Amino acid sequence: MPGFIGKGTQKAMDMYQRIGIVCGRIPKGKVATYGQIALLCQKPKNSRQVGYALKHGLAGEQAKANAYRVVNARGILSGAASFETFELQKLLLEEEGVEVIWTPAGWQVDRERFGWKNTLEEALEIGRLFGES
């Protein structure tokens, strides 16, 4: 069934639900990448699915509320299709103290400075939320 992950007798959690849970945990003033979210959802090759879910509102209210905190692997703001205006993602990040600068590639965040560096404990806790040990 598309969107579902898991094996065996354990009840699978929908990938979009996982994306919503992970996006809801991105701290204020930090950004995460599509790949980081996919990895925390335990589907490291599904970063495009994360983008698709955010763009189309498939990951629930938590993800929708924090979608502006998601950037691409280079720190470029790439979620313009998810927002009312091209500048909205930038403005929301700046309101939280995230510095966004213009580069030839587009608006960019310094991931070293503003990237969410989730801990192993957070990753394990997220896994437990998904019903996995």
SULWOTA-V365380 format. One record per pair of residues at least 12 apart in sequence whose C-alpha atoms are under 10 Angstrom apart, sorted by the first residue. I is the first residue (numbers start at 0). J is the second residue. Records with the same first field share a line. If there is no record, write none. Layout:
I->J ; J
This chain:
0->13
1->13 ; 14
2->14 ; 15 ; 16 ; 48
3->15 ; 16 ; 17
4->17 ; 40 ; 41 ; 42
5->41 ; 129 ; 131
9->130 ; 131
10->129 ; 130 ; 131
11->129 ; 130 ; 131
12->40 ; 128 ; 129 ; 130
13->58 ; 129
14->37 ; 40 ; 41 ; 42 ; 45 ; 48 ; 49 ; 52 ; 57 ; 58 ; 129
15->40 ; 48 ; 49 ; 51 ; 52 ; 53 ; 56 ; 57 ; 58 ; 59 ; 62
16->40 ; 52 ; 57 ; 58 ; 59 ; 61 ; 62 ; 129
17->36 ; 37 ; 39 ; 40 ; 41 ; 42 ; 49 ; 58 ; 59 ; 62 ; 125 ; 126 ; 128 ; 129
18->33 ; 36 ; 37 ; 39 ; 40 ; 48 ; 49 ; 50 ; 52 ; 53 ; 57 ; 58 ; 59 ; 61 ; 62
19->36 ; 40 ; 49 ; 52 ; 53 ; 56 ; 57 ; 58 ; 59 ; 60 ; 61 ; 62 ; 63 ; 64 ; 65 ; 66
20->36 ; 39 ; 40 ; 58 ; 59 ; 60 ; 61 ; 62 ; 125 ; 128 ; 129
21->35 ; 36 ; 37 ; 38 ; 39 ; 40 ; 58 ; 61 ; 62 ; 65 ; 122 ; 125 ; 128
22->36 ; 39 ; 49 ; 53 ; 58 ; 59 ; 60 ; 61 ; 62 ; 63 ; 64 ; 65 ; 66 ; 67 ; 68 ; 69
23->59 ; 60 ; 61 ; 62 ; 63 ; 64 ; 65 ; 66
24->61 ; 62 ; 65 ; 115 ; 117 ; 121 ; 125
25->61 ; 62 ; 65 ; 66 ; 68 ; 69 ; 114 ; 115 ; 116 ; 117
26->65 ; 68 ; 114 ; 115 ; 116 ; 117
27->65 ; 68 ; 92 ; 94 ; 95 ; 96 ; 97 ; 113 ; 115
28->68 ; 91 ; 92 ; 93 ; 94 ; 95 ; 96 ; 97 ; 98 ; 113 ; 114 ; 115
29->68 ; 69 ; 92 ; 95 ; 96 ; 97 ; 108 ; 110 ; 112 ; 113 ; 114 ; 115 ; 116
30->65 ; 66 ; 67 ; 68 ; 69 ; 70 ; 71 ; 74 ; 76 ; 92 ; 97 ; 108 ; 109 ; 110 ; 112 ; 113 ; 114 ; 115 ; 116
31->66 ; 67 ; 68 ; 69 ; 70 ; 71 ; 72 ; 74 ; 110 ; 113 ; 114 ; 115 ; 116 ; 117
32->46 ; 49 ; 50 ; 68 ; 69 ; 70 ; 71 ; 72 ; 73 ; 74 ; 75 ; 76 ; 110 ; 114 ; 115
33->45 ; 46 ; 47 ; 48 ; 49 ; 50 ; 53 ; 69 ; 70 ; 71 ; 72
34->46 ; 47 ; 48 ; 49 ; 50 ; 69 ; 70 ; 71 ; 72
35->49 ; 69 ; 70 ; 71 ; 72 ; 115 ; 116 ; 117
36->49 ; 50 ; 69
37->49 ; 50
38->122
39->117 ; 121 ; 122 ; 123 ; 125 ; 126
40->122 ; 125 ; 126 ; 129
41->122 ; 125 ; 126 ; 129
46->71 ; 72
49->62 ; 69
50->66 ; 69 ; 70 ; 71 ; 77 ; 78 ; 81
51->81
52->66
53->65 ; 66 ; 67 ; 69 ; 78 ; 80 ; 81
54->66 ; 78 ; 79 ; 80 ; 81 ; 82
55->80 ; 81
56->81
63->81
65->91
66->78 ; 81 ; 82 ; 88
67->79 ; 81 ; 82 ; 87 ; 88 ; 89 ; 90 ; 91 ; 92
68->88 ; 89 ; 91 ; 92 ; 95 ; 97 ; 114 ; 115
69->88 ; 92 ; 114
70->88 ; 107 ; 108 ; 110 ; 114
71->107 ; 108 ; 110
72->110
73->104 ; 107 ; 108 ; 109 ; 110
74->99 ; 105 ; 106 ; 107 ; 108 ; 109 ; 110 ; 111 ; 113 ; 114
75->99 ; 100 ; 101 ; 102 ; 104 ; 105 ; 106 ; 107 ; 108 ; 109 ; 110
76->88 ; 89 ; 92 ; 99 ; 104 ; 105 ; 106 ; 107 ; 108
77->105 ; 106 ; 107
86->106
88->106
89->106 ; 107 ; 108
92->108
96->113
97->109 ; 112 ; 113 ; 114
98->112 ; 113
99->113
